[in-house]
Structure formats: structure tokens, C-alpha cells
Amino acid sequence: MIDSNISLSTLTITPLTYRDRITVEFGVYGTCVVFNLLLCIFFVCRPHLLRSFKPTIFFVTLGTFVLSLPLFFLQFYLVVFLWSLVEPQYTVAVCTFVKCITSSTTSCAQVLPLPVAIFRYFIVVRNRKMPSWFVVVVHSFISVVFFVIAMLNYPLGEFETNDQCAILRFSKAMEAVRISLTLGLNLFAVFINVAIYTFVKKYDKRSFGQ
């Protein structure tokens, strides 16, 4: 039961009961972060591959690494404090902000294939020469949408109990929007790639027919 006197300035904690769960999550997530870092180094050390795959594979790899850092450092912070038997303390506003932003950066990382799919569609299907920064612009716009959704948890949310924050401001509607948008954009990327594949197959058939 949430006290009616709770406000955004009220102090909350991450309880010690969260320690085992966050430790496992940090182990799995940290492994993925290191793997992405190694892939980035692999491309940087091979300039010819970097030039070829800069707006596609390298963009997704580097973007995933960068966008995974906020959650990685948060998990590291919580693991260190909780294993030191210290329950991190912050205001509800801060804990809500951190949780919502890390959720948003995770979603932003998950939809990185969409800008690449759009980029390839214009090049392959529309036969347009697109600059490499096109994928950055498209993804920046998508990221802004996710961050706006995160901030809407403040005016539209309610005070609720949570494993990470004993109390936080949270909107189930905004969480549903975030998850739905993430899935929807990924499906859109799949449809675009199918369209590219279909176009290439038809082009190959016409070429062989001639």
C-alpha cells in the first residue's frame, strides 16, 4: 500500500533483496557489452571493413554498445553497493528517471536495425545514393520519441512499488506504448528487409531472363 503522502522528492531505496537478481542480470548483460566492444574494436582495426559497413553492421554494433552503457553502469553500481550490504538511496524522481531512461536506451538499441533497413531500401530499391549519416538522423528521431515516452511517466504515472526502486513513478500505459513501439518498429524493419529481398529476387530473375 502506497502512502498518500509520497511525492517525487520522497527518499526511496534499492533493497538488498534485489541483489541476487541484479547480479545475474549484470553477468549476462556485461558479457554482451564486452562482446559488442570487441566487435567495435574488430571493425576499427580493419579500416577497409569499416568503410564498407560503416552505415550498416558497424552502426548497429557501435550503437548497441553505446546505448547499452547506461544500463551497464547502473547494474554495476547496484551490484557493488548491494554486495557491500548498502542499499542505494535516492529520491523517487531520480530513481524513476534512471529506470525509465535505461529502459528507453534499451529500446533504442533494439530498434537500431530499422534505420539500416530504411537506408538499404533507398539504396537498393530506390537506387539513391544516401550519406552514411542518414542512419544517425533517423535513429536520433526514434530515440527522441522513446525519451518523450519515458518522461511521460512523471505526469501520467502513479506511485508504485518496484524491485529496483522500492517506490517509483510509473505509467503502465507508457510502458505498454514503449514495448509496442519497440516491437512495431522491429516488425517494420523486417517488412522493409522482405521488400528489399523480393526486389533483388525479381531483379535477378529479369537479369537471367535477358
N, C-alpha and C positions, 0 to 999 in steps of 0.2 A: 504494500500500500504506500503510495507516494504522498508525502506530507504536502498539504496545500500551500505551505509557506516556502516551498522550494522555488528558487529563481536561478537565473543563469550565473549569478555570482556566488551561489552556494558551493561550498567545497565538496568534492567527491573524490573517490579513490579507485585504483585498480586493485581488487582484493587478492590476497595470496592464493585463494582457491583457483585463480586463473593461471597460475604458474605452470602447471604441467601441460595444459593445452597450448599455451603460447610458446613453450619450449619446443614442442613437436612441430608446431607451425613454422617457427623460426628455422628449425633444422631443414625442413623441406623447402621453404621459400628461399633460405640462404643459399642452398645448393643451386637452385635455379638462377639466382642472381649471379653467382660465381660463373656458372656455365655461360650466361649471356655476356659477362665481362670477357671471358676467354674468346668467345666468338667475335666480339668487337676488336680485340687485340689481333686476332687472326686476320681480319679484313684490313686493319690499319697497317699491318706488316706486309701486306700484299697490295700495293697501290694499283696494280692492273685490275685486280678483282674489285677493289674499292670504287674505281672509276666506272666499272661495268654495272655494279649492283648498288651503287650509292642511293638511288631513289626507290629501291625495292627491298631486297633482302637486308642490306646494311641499315636502311632506315628503320625497318621493323626491329632488327636486333638492337640497335643503339637506343631506339625509342623505348623498347621494352625494358632495357637496363636502366635508363634514366628514370622512367616512370615507376620502376619498382623500388627505387631508393627510399622514398618517404616511408613506405610500409616496412621496408627492411630495417631502417634506423629506429622506427617506432618499436618494432618487435625486439630489436637488440636492447634498446633502452629498458623495456619492460622485463626482459629476461634477466638482465644484470641486476635490476632493483629487486625483483621478486625473489631471485635466488640469494640475494643479500638479506632477505626477510624484511624488506622495506616496501610498504605499499605506497606507490607513487600517488601524490596528492595534487589536485588541480581544481580549477573551477569547472562547473558544468559546461560553461561556454567554451572553455579551452578543450575539454575532453570531447565535446560534441564536434568542434571544429576539426580536431585531429582525426577523429574516427571517420567523419564524413569526407574529408579531403583525401584520406588514404583510400577510401572506397572509390572515390572518383578517379584517382590516379590509376587504380587497378583496372577500372572500366576503360579508361583512356588507353591503357596498354593493350587491353583485349581487342580493341577496335582498330588497332594500327593497320591491319590488312586492308581496311576499306579505302583509305587514301591511295594505297598502292594499286588496288583493283581499278579505281577510277583513273589513275594515271595511265595504267596499261590499256584501259579501254580507249582513251583518247588517242594513244599512240598506235595501237593495233587496228582498232575498228574504224576510228575517225581519221586515221593517218595524219595526225597533228604532231608537231614537234613540241613537246612540253618541257619546261625547265624543271630541274631537279627540285627546286624549292616549292613546286606546286603541292607536293605531298605534305610539306610542313604547314602550308597555309590551310589546306583542307583539314588537317588534323588539329590545328590550332582552333579552328572554328568549332569542331566537335568537342574539344576539351573545354571551351568556354561554356558550352551547353551543359556539360556534366558538372562543372563547378557551380553554375547557377542552380542546378538541381540540388547540389549539396547545401548551398546557402539557404535554400527554401525550407530546410529542416527547422530553421530557427522560427520563422513566423507561422509555419503550418504544422509544426510538430508538437508533441506533448512530452512531458517529463515521464521517462520510463526507466525501469531497472534494466541493467545490461551486464554481461560478463566482464567486458573490458572497462566500462565506466559503471561504477555502482549506480549512478544516475546520469542520464543524458537526455538531451532534447532530440526527439526522433519522430519522423513522419513516415508511417508505413506506406502512405500513398506515394511519397517521393522515392522511397526505396523501391517500390514496385515500378515506378517510372524509370528509375536508373537501370534496373535489371532488364526491363522490357526493351529499353532503348539499346542497351548493350547487345542483347540477343538480336534485335531487329536490324541493327547496323551490320552485325556479322552475317546475318542471312542475306542482306543486301549485297554484301561483298561476295558471297557465294553465287548469287544470281548474276552479278557482273562477270565473274570468272567463267560461269557457264556460258554466258553470251559471247565472251571472247573465244572460248574453246569452240563453240558452234561456228562462229565466224571463220576461224582458222581452218576447221574441218571442211567447210564449204569452199573456202578459197583453195585448199589443197586439191579438192575434187575437180574444181574448174581448171586448175593448172594441169592436172594429169589428163583431163579430158582433151585439152588442146594438144 
